[in-house]
Amino acid sequence: HRMIVRGALLYTPAEDLSITFNADYTHQDQKPPLGRLTAFVPAGPTVAKIARFNQYAAAAEAQRLGLPAGSIYDGRYVTANQPDVNWDWQPQYDRSEIGGASLVVQKDLGDSLSFKSITAARAIKAEIGVDGDHTPFSLQTSQTRLNQHQYSQEFQLSGSAFDERLTYILGLYAFKERGSSTLYTESFHGIWENIPVALRTPADAGDTLTYFYMDAESYAAYGQATWSFTDQLDLTVGGRLNRDKKDYAFGVQFTQRAATQVPFTRDSAEWDSFSPKVGVDWRPTDSILAYASYSQGFKSGGFGSSNNALVPTPQYEPEELAAYEIGVKTDWFDRRLTANLAIFQSQYDDIQLTVQSVDPVTNANIRTTRNAGSSKINGFEAEFVARPVPDLNLNANIGYVDAKFDELAPGAITSGFRVGDRIPQIPDWSITTGAQYVFHPAIGDITVRADASYKGDMFLTAADPTSYQDAYTLYNARIAWEPASVEGLEIALQGTNLSDERYNIYQATLAPTGSKVEIPSAPRQVTLEARLRF
């Protein structure tokens, strides 16, 4: 189940002063998406690991779990053609408490000058259990406990000058985050417990307990100004100066044999960046806006997990972006038709991706973040909105993205990346269409909406050609009633994935267990909801 509470208060002690307080809280206790084993394809050292598990651990673990006599780890748990059959018998849960609040104070300092202060805090406490092998056995399972809290403060000064030909905003930003987590992982659990002591080797103890600690700070100063040369031509120039610092601590213990895999180690790093922006807007008519822009972006670096005592805190560098965009926004027929088109090119360097590898000793699955390489992403997006008659709204969006690796870092090549590979999780084509109509009977407004969305094919996991996901289309519909007798009340019936399309949100071949696994999407869902605004 999930409970979400949100609230906001607005206080205006004077005409030129407003104070807004926002708060939210979410309590969640549910199971994560259930996965399934779709192919049994062990290779390399995994073949021997599975044989050792089946010889020494399978019988005792099967009896403990209540499985039939003779049960071992093999292809019997493959459910590729049985989407409703699931063998995730290990504990799975997703329990979290998330809350936050913000205070926004805005003060007008004159006709053309305004000051804003934004103070915010947020915290999360979570416990997550995952059965990663999707069999009754505990071959790759994990239990995570996470605590994190963060604070931020921002000041903005905005205004205009020279008869409003110049508009500007200046700002200062500070962010502080502190988090810690523990990750308990079982890898081929049962071998160490059941194999004769004389035959034990360090590789038989694959269960680990990992400790993570991080303090992060970020400070920024930014500004942006727009100068109107004429009523039709504007020039915008801006920039952001940023400094990030991260203090990190990490360690791994083998729980079954009370030994250290990675000694507890502290490390820190700092990064500075400057991200400029420049743009030109041209309005040849009141209904046409043409624009061009160039901007740079920066995503902070950090530290990844490790199974190597010699490299306990592997560092990855910041991801950098240089983006170019040209486009046009238009209105036609007294704004009954809106048509927008944008063409873009984005140069990403030191792309950060999560990759998977196999521990050479325990055969455990290791996930860490690395800089994969560079990519020049090209694409376009077109948007259309039509209002042919009152209360009827039609919309359509179409986008295309060509996202492939142009260059690769040496570490990415050893992880299986290849030049020309598509960047995961980015479909080539994306198309959405929708229609909405509002009826106005005496009992209250009734809104009917239907939409369809198409996503092109893509790869779901980095450096894994078996994670290919075919293109798919989803259909949704919603009907909502706002009773005339109760102001602010809305009652809605909503259906998502109405055609019950089967597609995956995760798909990969895991070398540690010699298995291909999938996590399917949510099936067709119909919900009834009520909202009250006051």
C-alpha positions in Angstrom: 0.0 0.0 0.0 1.0 3.6 -0.4 -0.2 6.7 1.5 0.7 10.2 0.2 -0.1 13.4 2.0 0.6 16.9 0.5 -0.2 20.3 1.8 0.5 24.0 1.1 -0.1 27.2 3.0 0.1 30.7 1.5 0.4 33.8 3.7 0.5 37.3 2.3 1.1 39.8 5.2 1.5 42.6 2.7 0.8 43.2 -1.0 4.5 43.0 -1.8 5.3 40.0 0.4 4.2 36.3 0.1 5.2 33.3 2.2 4.5 29.8 0.9 5.0 26.6 2.9 4.8 23.2 1.2 5.1 19.8 2.8 4.6 16.2 1.7 4.9 12.8 3.2 4.8 9.3 1.6 4.6 6.0 3.4 5.1 2.9 1.2 4.9 -0.8 2.0 4.8 -3.0 -1.1 6.6 -5.6 -3.1 9.0 -4.5 -5.9 8.1 -5.6 -9.4 8.3 -9.4 -9.7 10.7 -10.8 -12.2 11.1 -14.1 -14.0 13.8 -16.4 -15.3 13.4 -16.7 -19.1 16.5 -18.7 -20.1 19.1 -20.9 -18.4 22.4 -20.2 -20.2 25.4 -20.8 -17.9 28.9 -20.4 -19.3 32.5 -20.1 -18.1 33.2 -20.4 -14.4 29.5 -20.2 -13.6 29.1 -23.8 -14.8 31.4 -25.1 -12.1 29.8 -22.8 -9.5 26.3 -24.2 -10.3 27.6 -27.8 -10.2 29.1 -27.1 -6.8 25.8 -25.7 -5.5 23.8 -28.6 -6.8 26.2 -31.1 -5.4 26.5 -29.8 -1.8 23.7 -27.3 -1.2 20.7 -27.9 -3.3 19.3 -30.8 -1.4 19.5 -29.1 2.0 18.2 -25.8 0.6 15.3 -27.6 -1.2 14.2 -29.3 2.0 14.4 -26.0 3.9 12.3 -24.3 1.3 9.8 -27.2 0.9 10.7 -28.1 -2.6 10.3 -31.6 -4.0 13.1 -34.0 -3.4 15.8 -33.9 -6.1 15.3 -30.2 -6.8 18.4 -28.4 -8.1 19.2 -25.2 -9.9 18.7 -25.8 -13.6 16.3 -24.8 -16.4 13.2 -26.1 -14.5 12.5 -22.6 -13.2 12.4 -21.0 -16.7 9.0 -19.3 -17.2 9.5 -17.7 -20.6 6.1 -18.9 -21.9 4.4 -18.6 -18.5 4.2 -14.9 -17.7 1.9 -15.5 -14.7 4.2 -18.1 -13.1 6.8 -16.7 -10.6 9.5 -18.4 -8.6 10.6 -15.4 -6.5 10.5 -17.2 -3.1 13.1 -15.1 -1.3 12.0 -12.1 0.7 10.9 -9.2 -1.4 9.8 -5.9 -0.1 9.9 -2.1 -0.7 9.3 -0.2 2.5 10.0 3.5 2.6 9.2 6.8 4.3 9.9 9.9 2.3 9.1 13.4 3.5 10.1 17.0 2.7 9.2 20.6 3.2 10.0 24.0 1.6 9.6 27.6 2.5 9.4 30.2 -0.3 9.5 33.9 0.7 9.1 36.4 -2.1 9.4 40.1 -1.6 8.9 42.9 -4.2 11.6 45.5 -3.7 10.1 47.9 -6.3 8.3 48.0 -9.6 11.1 46.2 -11.3 13.0 44.2 -8.7 12.0 41.1 -6.7 13.8 38.9 -4.1 13.0 35.2 -3.5 14.3 32.8 -0.9 13.8 29.1 -1.2 14.6 26.9 1.8 14.1 23.1 1.5 14.7 19.9 3.4 14.1 16.3 2.5 14.7 12.8 4.0 14.2 9.2 3.1 14.3 6.0 5.0 14.0 2.8 3.0 14.3 -1.0 3.2 14.4 -3.0 0.0 14.6 -6.7 -0.5 15.2 -8.2 -4.0 15.2 -11.7 -5.3 17.6 -11.2 -8.3 17.9 -14.8 -9.5 14.1 -15.5 -9.7 14.3 -19.0 -8.4 13.3 -20.4 -5.0 17.0 -20.6 -4.0 19.1 -17.6 -2.7 21.6 -17.5 -5.6 21.6 -13.7 -6.0 19.5 -11.9 -3.5 19.9 -8.6 -1.6 18.6 -6.6 1.3 19.3 -2.8 1.4 18.7 -0.3 4.2 19.1 3.3 3.3 19.0 6.6 5.2 19.4 10.0 3.5 18.6 13.6 4.3 19.4 16.8 2.4 19.0 20.5 2.8 19.2 23.4 0.3 19.1 27.2 0.3 18.6 29.4 -2.7 18.5 33.1 -3.1 17.2 34.8 -6.3 17.2 38.4 -7.4 15.2 39.2 -10.5 14.1 42.3 -12.3 14.2 44.5 -15.3 15.8 47.7 -16.5 16.0 50.1 -19.4 12.2 50.2 -19.9 12.1 46.4 -19.5 14.3 45.9 -22.5 16.6 44.1 -20.1 15.3 41.3 -17.8 17.6 39.3 -15.5 17.9 36.8 -12.7 20.8 36.3 -10.3 21.1 33.5 -7.8 23.1 31.7 -5.2 22.5 28.0 -4.3 23.8 25.7 -1.6 23.1 22.0 -1.1 24.1 19.6 1.6 23.4 15.8 1.6 24.3 13.0 4.0 23.5 9.4 3.4 24.4 5.9 4.6 23.3 2.4 3.6 24.0 -1.2 4.2 23.7 -3.9 1.5 23.5 -7.6 2.5 23.9 -9.9 -0.5 23.6 -13.7 -0.7 25.4 -15.3 -3.6 24.9 -19.1 -4.0 23.9 -19.2 -0.3 24.1 -22.7 1.2 27.4 -24.0 -0.2 29.4 -22.8 2.8 26.8 -24.0 5.2 26.5 -27.5 3.8 29.8 -28.5 2.2 32.1 -30.6 4.5 34.5 -28.3 6.3 37.5 -30.1 4.9 36.4 -29.2 1.4 35.6 -25.5 2.0 37.3 -22.8 0.0 37.1 -19.0 0.3 35.0 -19.0 -2.9 32.3 -21.0 -1.2 31.5 -18.0 1.1 29.8 -15.5 -1.2 27.5 -13.7 1.2 28.7 -10.1 1.8 27.7 -7.0 3.9 28.6 -3.7 2.3 28.7 -0.3 4.0 28.3 3.0 2.2 28.6 6.5 3.6 28.5 9.8 1.7 28.5 13.5 2.5 28.0 15.8 -0.5 28.1 19.5 -0.8 27.3 21.7 -3.8 27.5 25.4 -4.2 26.6 27.5 -7.2 26.3 31.1 -8.5 24.3 31.8 -11.6 22.9 34.5 -13.7 20.9 35.0 -16.9 19.9 38.1 -18.8 17.8 38.8 -21.8 18.2 41.9 -23.9 15.4 42.9 -26.3 16.9 44.7 -29.3 13.4 45.1 -30.8 10.0 43.8 -30.1 10.9 40.9 -32.4 14.5 40.1 -31.4 15.9 39.0 -28.1 19.3 37.8 -27.0 19.7 35.7 -23.8 23.1 35.1 -22.1 23.6 33.1 -18.9 26.0 31.0 -16.9 26.3 28.8 -13.8 29.4 28.4 -11.8 29.4 25.2 -9.7 31.6 23.5 -7.1 30.8 20.0 -5.9 32.5 18.0 -3.1 31.9 14.4 -2.1 33.2 12.6 0.9 32.8 8.8 0.6 33.4 5.7 2.7 33.1 2.1 1.6 33.8 -1.4 2.9 32.8 -5.0 2.3 32.8 -8.0 4.7 32.4 -11.7 4.0 29.7 -12.6 6.6 30.0 -16.4 6.5 33.8 -16.5 7.2 34.2 -13.2 9.1 36.8 -11.9 6.6 37.3 -8.6 4.9 36.9 -8.3 1.1 37.4 -4.6 0.8 38.8 -2.7 3.9 36.8 0.2 5.1 38.2 3.2 3.2 37.5 6.9 3.0 38.0 9.1 0.0 37.0 12.5 -1.3 36.9 14.5 -4.5 36.0 18.0 -5.7 34.8 19.2 -9.1 34.4 22.7 -10.5 32.4 23.6 -13.6 31.1 26.5 -15.6 28.0 26.0 -17.7 27.3 28.9 -20.1 24.1 29.4 -22.2 23.3 31.7 -25.1 20.1 31.9 -27.1 18.4 34.1 -29.7 14.6 34.5 -30.1 13.0 36.0 -33.2 9.3 36.8 -33.6 8.6 37.7 -37.3 4.9 37.8 -36.4 2.8 37.6 -33.2 2.1 33.9 -33.9 5.6 32.7 -34.9 8.7 32.4 -32.6 12.0 31.1 -34.1 14.9 30.4 -31.7 18.4 29.0 -31.5 20.3 28.1 -28.4 23.6 26.7 -27.2 24.2 25.5 -23.6 26.5 23.3 -21.6 25.6 21.0 -18.7 27.4 19.2 -16.0 26.6 16.1 -13.9 28.8 15.6 -10.8 31.2 12.7 -10.6 31.3 10.3 -7.7 32.5 6.9 -6.4 31.3 3.4 -7.3 31.2 0.2 -5.4 34.1 -2.2 -5.5 35.1 -5.8 -4.9 38.8 -5.1 -5.2 40.8 -4.3 -2.0 43.5 -2.6 -4.1 40.9 -0.1 -5.6 38.4 0.3 -2.7 36.9 3.6 -3.9 36.8 3.7 -7.8 36.1 7.2 -8.9 34.1 8.2 -12.0 34.4 11.6 -13.6 31.7 14.2 -14.2 29.4 13.8 -17.2 29.5 16.8 -19.5 27.0 18.1 -22.1 27.2 20.6 -25.0 23.7 21.1 -26.5 22.6 22.8 -29.7 18.9 23.4 -30.5 17.0 25.3 -33.2 13.3 25.4 -33.4 10.1 27.2 -34.2 6.9 27.7 -32.1 3.7 28.7 -34.0 0.0 29.5 -33.4 -2.6 29.4 -36.1 -6.3 30.2 -36.6 -6.7 32.3 -33.5 -4.6 29.9 -31.4 -6.8 26.9 -32.3 -3.8 25.2 -33.7 -0.3 25.1 -32.1 2.6 23.6 -34.0 6.1 23.4 -32.7 9.3 21.9 -34.1 12.7 21.5 -32.5 15.9 20.0 -33.9 18.8 19.3 -31.5 22.3 17.9 -31.2 23.8 17.0 -27.9 27.4 16.0 -27.3 27.9 13.9 -24.2 31.3 13.2 -22.8 32.2 10.8 -20.0 28.7 9.3 -20.0 27.9 7.7 -16.6 26.3 4.3 -16.8 25.8 1.4 -14.3 27.5 -1.7 -15.5 27.5 -5.3 -14.2 30.4 -7.7 -13.7 31.2 -11.0 -12.0 33.3 -11.3 -8.9 36.1 -13.7 -9.9 36.2 -15.4 -6.5 32.6 -15.6 -5.3 30.8 -15.3 -8.7 28.6 -12.6 -7.2 27.0 -9.9 -9.4 28.8 -6.5 -9.0 27.0 -3.3 -10.1 29.0 -0.1 -10.2 29.0 3.3 -12.1 31.6 4.0 -14.7 32.4 6.5 -17.4 31.4 4.7 -20.6 32.5 7.2 -23.3 31.2 9.8 -25.6 28.1 10.2 -27.8 26.8 12.8 -30.3 23.0 12.5 -30.0 20.9 13.9 -32.9 17.2 14.2 -33.0 14.0 16.2 -33.5 10.7 16.7 -31.8 7.4 18.0 -33.2 4.4 18.9 -31.1 0.8 19.7 -32.3 -2.2 20.8 -30.3 -5.6 21.5 -31.9 -8.7 23.0 -30.5 -11.1 22.8 -33.4 -14.2 23.5 -31.2 -14.7 24.6 -27.6 -14.1 21.8 -25.0 -12.3 19.6 -27.5 -8.5 19.2 -27.3 -6.4 17.1 -29.6 -2.6 16.6 -29.2 0.2 14.7 -31.0 3.9 14.5 -30.4 6.6 12.8 -32.4 10.2 12.5 -31.6 13.3 10.8 -33.0 16.7 10.2 -31.3 19.9 8.7 -32.7 22.0 7.9 -29.7 25.1 5.8 -30.1 28.6 5.6 -28.6 31.2 7.4 -30.7 34.1 6.8 -28.4 34.7 4.4 -25.4 36.8 4.6 -22.3 39.2 1.6 -21.8 37.2 0.4 -18.8 34.0 0.4 -20.9 35.6 -1.8 -23.6 36.6 -4.4 -21.0 33.0 -4.2 -19.7 31.6 -5.2 -23.1 30.8 -1.9 -24.7 31.4 -1.4 -28.4 31.7 1.7 -30.5 28.4 2.1 -32.4 26.3 0.6 -29.6 23.1 2.4 -28.8 22.9 4.1 -25.4 20.5 2.0 -23.2 17.0 3.2 -22.2 16.7 5.6 -25.2 14.2 4.5 -27.9 14.7 5.7 -31.4 11.1 6.8 -32.0 8.5 8.2 -29.5 5.0 9.1 -30.6 2.0 10.1 -28.4 -1.5 11.1 -29.4 -4.5 12.1 -27.3 -8.0 13.5 -27.4 -10.0 15.1 -24.6 -13.5 16.5 -24.5 -15.4 18.2 -21.6 -19.1 17.9 -21.3 -21.1 20.4 -19.2 -24.3 18.7 -17.9 -26.2 20.1 -14.9 -24.7 17.5 -12.6 -21.2 18.9 -13.2 -18.4 18.8 -15.7 -17.5 15.4 -17.2 -14.0 15.1 -18.9 -13.3 12.2 -21.2 -9.8 11.5 -22.3 -8.0 8.8 -24.4 -4.4 8.6 -25.4 -1.9 6.3 -27.1 1.9 6.2 -26.8 4.4 4.4 -29.0 8.0 3.7 -28.0 10.5 2.4 -30.5 12.9 -0.4 -29.8 15.8 0.0 -27.4 18.3 -1.8 -25.2 17.4 -1.9 -21.5 20.8 -2.8 -20.1 24.2 -1.4 -20.8 26.6 -3.6 -22.8 24.1 -6.4 -23.1 22.8 -7.2 -26.6 20.3 -9.7 -25.1 18.4 -6.8 -23.4 16.8 -5.7 -26.6 13.2 -4.6 -26.2 10.8 -4.5 -29.2 8.7 -1.4 -29.9 5.3 -1.3 -28.2 2.2 0.9 -28.0 0.2 1.6 -24.9 -3.4 2.8 -24.7 -4.9 4.7 -21.7 -8.3 6.3 -21.0 -9.8 8.4 -18.2 -13.3 9.7 -17.4 -13.6 12.3 -14.6 -16.7 13.9 -13.0 -16.6 17.1 -11.0 -19.9 17.3 -9.1 -21.6 20.7 -9.3 -22.8 20.3 -5.7 -19.3 19.8 -4.2 -16.7 22.3 -5.1 -13.2 20.9 -5.6 -14.2 17.3 -5.7 -13.2 15.1 -8.7 -14.1 11.4 -9.1 -12.3 9.6 -11.9 -12.2 6.1 -13.5 -8.9 5.5 -15.2 -7.5 2.6 -17.2 -3.9 2.2 -18.2 -2.3 -0.3 -20.7 -5.8 -1.2 -21.8 -4.6 -3.6 -24.5 -2.6 -5.5 -21.8 0.6 -5.0 -23.7 3.5 -7.2 -22.5 6.9 -5.5 -22.5 9.8 -5.4 -20.1 11.1 -2.6 -17.9 14.3 -4.6 -17.2 16.0 -7.4 -19.1 19.5 -8.8 -18.9 21.7 -11.9 -19.0 23.4 -12.3 -15.7 26.7 -14.1 -15.9 26.9 -14.9 -12.2 23.9 -17.2 -12.4 23.9 -18.1 -16.1 20.4 -16.8 -16.5 18.4 -14.4 -18.6 16.0 -12.5 -16.4 13.2 -10.0 -17.1 11.0 -7.7 -15.0 7.7 -7.2 -16.9 5.8 -4.0 -17.0 2.5 -3.5 -15.1 -0.4 -5.2 -16.8 -3.8 -3.7 -17.6 -4.9 -1.6 -14.6 -8.2 0.0 -13.8 -8.4 2.4 -10.9 -11.1 4.6 -9.2 -9.9 7.7 -7.5 -11.3 10.7 -5.7 -9.6 14.1 -5.2 -10.7 17.0 -3.1 -9.1 20.4 -3.5 -9.7 23.0 -0.9 
